[in-house]
Every structure is written in structure tokens, then in C-alpha cells.
Amino acid sequence: MSDSLDKYLVWLALKRIPGVGNYLYKTFLETFGSPDNVFAASVTDLLKIPKIKKISINAIIRNQKYFEEAKRELDIIKKRQVKIVTFNDPHYPVLLKEIHDPPPVLTYFGVLDNSYPCISIVGSRNATSYGLYSSEELGYNLAKKGFQIVSGMARGIDTQAHKGALNAKGRTYAVLGSGLNNIYPAENRSLFNQISENGAVISEFDMNQFPDAKNFPIRNRIIAGMSAGTCVVEAAKRSGSLITARLAGEYCREVYAVPGSINSQKSQGTHYLLKQGAKLVENDNDIIEELNHFVHKAKTKNIKKKQRKKINTNQHSSIDINILKNLDPYPAHIDTLAEKSGLETKILLPALLNLELEGKIKQFNGKYFSKIEE
């Protein structure tokens, strides 16, 4: 595989030319066809490129320094057995090509597949139990129905969206705000490996690039650009998730938002999106009905949802009925439940375990519980 990567040296070298950003790189490809032809072009031909700077032309003509830098980067890529995809490759994410400034080169672990549509799920790093549950459920159900789940592998909503897709045995893509040699956050190393085996972990940054704050808005355009639509589960008023949603709108993609509590600051961003015209999402069907034209019908399985038995008061004890009456889809702490139900914690715990095993309730970290609606 190492030798086959040598053809990408010229792509990495052009990326290093001063003044050549993603948009100008795309213009070069549209004009000359390939980076090789750019380096072979005359000064006269280069001057025909709109808004090209003299410093860029000089660097293209005297390019040895940039090829040496690219060679060092390519050596790291080979050593780590990382894959490369360029704008001209057939397995480059097809919708990403349509944005204003697509990355000309992506490095990745895993497999890229344009056979199935992508949907991105993003949100708060410091999410509520409700947000985490909603993200995982959406990731799971959409993956079951043939969508590839795209997110940023950040803590909170992103992590749960990836996990939902993995639990459904579906495919998921993580787009990093760092190089592939710097897994961020570090505690997601195991998730990084799982995603690499069931989708791909992707970056446009150099392998050793640290996760600087400025990188994340840059990577958000890839998340939005790869996807037929973007769903924001939880977001504060000012957050990277709103940037992703704004970019999705600019790319003429669908924008979705999951409503939350009117008292939660973590839902202020999603409520703002809803006021701006984002589609309200209560379940995966709200997303799918807008994106039927993206679904490959021949490859989409008709998944039947598990049928849950209705609560039968004859089959449940008075304690179970009391618990279910005092729970709703918003997670409540066990202390709150004890106060509302009038039951002691030592009585609640075994009853809650039984209800969880029956699929009636869901438990979250920190002894929070919510009812699963039928």
C-alpha cells in the first residue's frame, strides 16, 4: 500500500503552497485537471487563475521546499498505514464535492462508501441525559434504516450518535478537528477504533496536528457537507453545532432540531433553529420523510420495530404502576422519583431494575430514569 500512496505526494505538496486554500485548490483542479498539471503550468497560464497571488505562483515554480514537506508528511501516513482520498477519487464523499471549499485531500482509517446516504447528528459536549438518549436513539434507528451517521466524535451528543449507529451494526463516520495521530478526546480511543472498523475516522489536517480551537469550525463544514441533512440534538445559543447547522443550510441541505425543555440552556440553540425554520424532530421518521429521495431503496431494509406490550395493571404490582405513573420521557433522578412516588429508595431500586429489563424504562448515568413511551 505504501508505494500506491506515492501518487498523492503532488497533492500534499500543492496543499502546502502559500496562498492556496481549499477554494483556490478546487479552481486549480477545474482549470488544469490535476496537481501535476498545476506544477507543470507556465506563469502565463497561472496568471489566468482569478485572484491568484504572486507568492503562490513563485512557490509553484520554485516548489522543492513544499515537496520535501509533503514527503515528510507522506512518510508519517505510510508508517501509520493511513488511507488517502482526493477530490478526484471515485470514493471521495460525493456530497462533499458540492460545497464551496471542499478539502482536496482527506486522510482516514476505515472504508468510505458512497452507496448509502449520510445524515449528521451533532450537539452539546456537556449534554443532558435526555440529549444523550435522544442522540443514541436517532443514531440507532437511522443506521438501521440505511443511513450512515456522521458526527465529530466529541464528548456528549456526538459520542452517543456514533454509539447508536454501532449498536445498530450500521456505519458511522467521525470527522476530527485534529490529525489522525491525535485522537481527541483521548478517552474516545476505543470508539475511534470501533468507528474505523465500521465506517471511517476522517481528517483534512496533517497527521500530527493538535486539536486547536480554530480547527473545529473548519471540520464542521465537512460534517455538514458530507450529509444530506444535519440534526442538532442539544446546543447552547453559541455553539459549534449551530455553525454546522448554518453551513448545512448554506449548502441547501435539510436542517433538523430536537426540542428540549424550555428551562434548559442546552436547548436554547435548538429552539433558535426551530424558530428559524428547522424541522422539529420527535423521531427518526421526521428525518426520513424529508430524505426519501436519498435512500437507496434496493439497499434499504424494511426494519420492523420491536412491539412493546402495553402496561397491564393486572401484570404489574402497585409499586410498578406508581413508578410508571411518576416517570416521563425526561430523565428524573431517583431521589426525585422517591419524593413523587412516596417510595423508599430500597424499594425503588429492585422495581426499577425489573422495569428496565422489561423495556418499560431506561436508566442513565447518575441514577436517572425515564419512561419509554409506546
N, C-alpha and C positions, 0 to 999 in steps of 0.2 A: 504493500500500500504506500510505503514511503516514496518510492520512485514515482508513483502516479500523482503524488502531490506536487511534484516539481513544476508542473504546468501552471500552478497557482502562484508561483513566485512573482510573475509580472503583475498579477492582480494586487498582491500585497505591496509591491513597490509603488504602483500608481496611487494607491491609497495613502502613501506617505508623502506625496508631493505637496509642498506648501501651497495653500490656497485651493486645494482640490477637496471640496466637501462632497457629500453624497449626491447633491443635485448636479454639480458640475461633472462628477464621475458618470452619472446617468447620461448627461448630454454627450460626453465623450463616446460612450457606448453606442448611442443613437447615431452619432456622426461617423465614427470610424469603425464600429463593429466589435472591436476588441482592444484590450490594453496594449497588445503587441503593436497594433496599428497606430496607437497614440504615440508610443515611443519612436515609431518609425516615421511619424509625420514631420513635414517640413515646418519651419517657422511660419511661412506664409499660410499654410493650412491651419495651424494652431491659432493664428491671429483671427481667423474667421469665426472662432467659437465666441459667442456672446459673453461679455463680462469677464473673460479670462484675464488674469493679471500677468504682468511681465515676469514676476518672481516665479510663477508657475511654469511659464514657457522655458525660462532659463533652467529650472530644475529638471524639466522633462528632457532637455537637450543634454545637460550635464547630470546624468542620473545615477552614477556609480554609488554614491553615498546611500541612496534610497534602496538600491538593490541589495547592498550589504546589510542594511537594517532589516529588510524583508527576509533575507536569508537567515538571519538570526532568529526571527520570529517563526519562520517555517521549520527550523530545526527543533524548536520547542514543540511545535504542533506534531511533528513526526514522532518525537520522543514520547509524547503523551498519547499517541495513536488517536488523535482527534481527526474528525472529518471536516471537509470544507465544501461549501456550496457557494457558487457565484450567481450573479444576476442572469447569466446566460445559460445556466444549467437547467435541465427539464424538471428536476425535483426541487428547485427553489420555490418557496411558498408562493403559490400563484396569485393570491390576492395582494400580497405584499408588493408585487411588481407595480401595482396600480397607484401607489402613493407618490407624493411629490418627490420625496427624497429617500428611496429605498436603500438599505445598506448594500453595497456592491458585493461584499464578501461576508459570509457568516461561517463561524466555526461551531461545531456541535458534536455531542455524544448521542448516539442512538440512530434513529431512522426517521427521515422526513417522508411524509406520504400525502400526496395531493388528491388521493382518491376519495377522501371524506372531508366534509366541511368543518371549519373551526368556529368555535364560539369562545370568547374570553370572559372569564369571571374574575373580578377584581374587587378590592375593598380594603378596609382598615387592617393595619397590623395589630392594633390593640382592640380586637373585636369583642363583642358580647357573645354570650353562649348562644343567643338567638341567631346572631350573624354567622357564627361558626356552623351551626346546624343547617341553616339555610344554604350556605355555600356548598357544604358537603352533599346535601340532598340534590341541589341543582347539578353539581358536577357528576354525581352518580347517575341521575335519571337521563341527563343529556348524553352522557357517554353510552348508556345502554341503548339509546336510540340512534347511535351512529355519529354523534358529533365528537370531534377532537377538542379537548378542553385546553385553552391557552391561559396562562397566568404568569406571575412573576416570581414564584417560589418564595415570596416574603412570608413572614410570620402572619398568623391570623387567617384572613379570608382566603388569600392565595393558596396557602398550605392546604386548607381544607378542600378547596376546589380540586386541587391535584389529587388528594387522597380519595375524594369521592369517585373520580374517574378511575383511579387504580382499583378501588374496591369493586367497581363495576366491570373490571377486566377490560377497560377501554384504553384509549390512547390519550396522552396528555403532553403538552409542550410547556417547558419553563423557559422564559426569556430572562436572562440575567442582566443586571446592571454592573457587572464586573466581568473579568476574564474567566475562562473555564478553569484556570488554576487557582482561583479564589472563590470558593463556594461561600455564598452569603445568603442567609445567615448560616454560621458554622454548624448549628445544631440540625440543619436540614441535609447533612451529608447523606444519611440513609435515604431520604426522599430523593435527593439528587440521583443516587444510584438506581432507585426504583423507576424514576421517570426515564432515565437513559435506556432502561430495558423495556419500557412500554410507551415509547414515544421518543422525545429528544429534549436535551437541555441545550439551549442556543445562546450565542453571544456574538455581537459585532465588534467587541472590544478585543484588544490584544490579550494573549493568554494570561499574562501576569498583572493585568490592570486591576487595581483595587476598586472596591465598591464606593466610589466617590459620590457625593450627593448629586452632583451635576449629571451623572450618568443615568439616573433613573427616569427623568423626563424623556431622555433620548431613547431609552429602551421601551418606554411606554408606547411610542409610535409604532414599534414593531408588534407589540401585543395587539394594538388596535388594527394595524394594517394587515395582519395575518388572518383576521377574524371577520366573519360575515356579520357579526354583531358583538357588542360588549355589554355585559350585565354588571352593574355595580350593586353589591350586596349591602355594604355599610361604608359610609365615608363621612368625614367631618366636612365643614364648609370649605376649608382649604386643604386639599389632599391631592396626592398623585393620581388617585383613582378618577378624580374629576378631570384631570388632564387627559387621561386615557379616554374617558367618555367624550370629551370635547373633540379629540382627534378622530374618534370613530365617527362623530357627526360630520366633521370636515371631509372625511373620506366617503361620505354618503353611505355609511353602514348603519345598521339598527343600533339604537341605544335603549337599554332596559335598566330599571331600578327596582330594587326590592324595598317596599315601605317598611318603616320601623316605628318605634314608639315616638310620639310627639315630644316626649320628655327627654329623649336621648340625643346628646350632641353628636353621637356617632351616626345618626340618621339624618342630620341636617343637610348633608351633601346629597344624599339620595332623594330627599324630599325636594331639594332645589332642582334636581334633574327632572323629577316628575312635573314640577311647575313649568319647566321649560319644554315639556312635550315628550319626555322619555316614556316608554311604555311601562306601566305598572306590572310587576311580575309577582304572582302568587305561587306559581308552579312552573315546571318545565314546558307545559303546553302553551303558556303565554308567549314563550320564546319560539317554540317550534312552528306555531301557526303563522308567524311572520316570515319564517325562513324555509318554507316548504320547497321553494324553488332551488334551494341549495342542497337539499337532501337527495342523495343518490338512491333512488327508490329500489334499484336492484340489489343494493347492498345494505339497505336499512332493514333491520329485523323488526318484526311486529312483536314487541315485548308486552306481555300481559302483566299488569301489576298484581302483586300479591293481594288476595282478598282477605281483609281482616274481619273477623267475626264481630258482629255488633255486641256491645256490652249487654249481657243478660243479667238482670238483677237476681235471678234465681241461681246463677252460677258464680256470683261474686259475693263475698262477705260484705257486711255493712261497713267494715273498715275500708275495703277496696272501693266501694261506692262513694264513701266520704272523700277519699283521696282524689278519685277521678273528678268529683264534683268541684274540688277546690284547685284543680290544675287546668291550665290552658296552654296554647302553643308557645307562650312566652315562658322561658325557664324561671322557676321560682326556687329560692334556697329552701333547704329542708327546715330551717328554723321558721321561715315564713309559713310554710305548709303546716308545721306543727301548731302554729298560732291560729291559723284559719280553720284547721280541722278539729282542733282541740285534742289531738292525739299526741302521746309522748313519742320522742324520737326512737326509743327502743321498740315501740310498737310499729312505727312507720317503716323502719329500715327493712325488716323482712317482707312486709307487704309491698313496698316499692320494688324490691328485687323480683318478687313474683310477677308483678305487673310489667316490669321491664322484660322479663323472659317471655311473657305472653304477647309482647309487641304493643302494649297499651300505652306505655310511657317511654321516654328517653332520658337517660342520665348524662349530665355534663360534668366536667371537672369542677371541683369545689362543692360537691353535693347539691347541684342544681338539677331540677327535674322539670320536664314539660310533658303535656299530654299529646299523643299522636292522634290527630283528628282523622276520622274515617271519610 
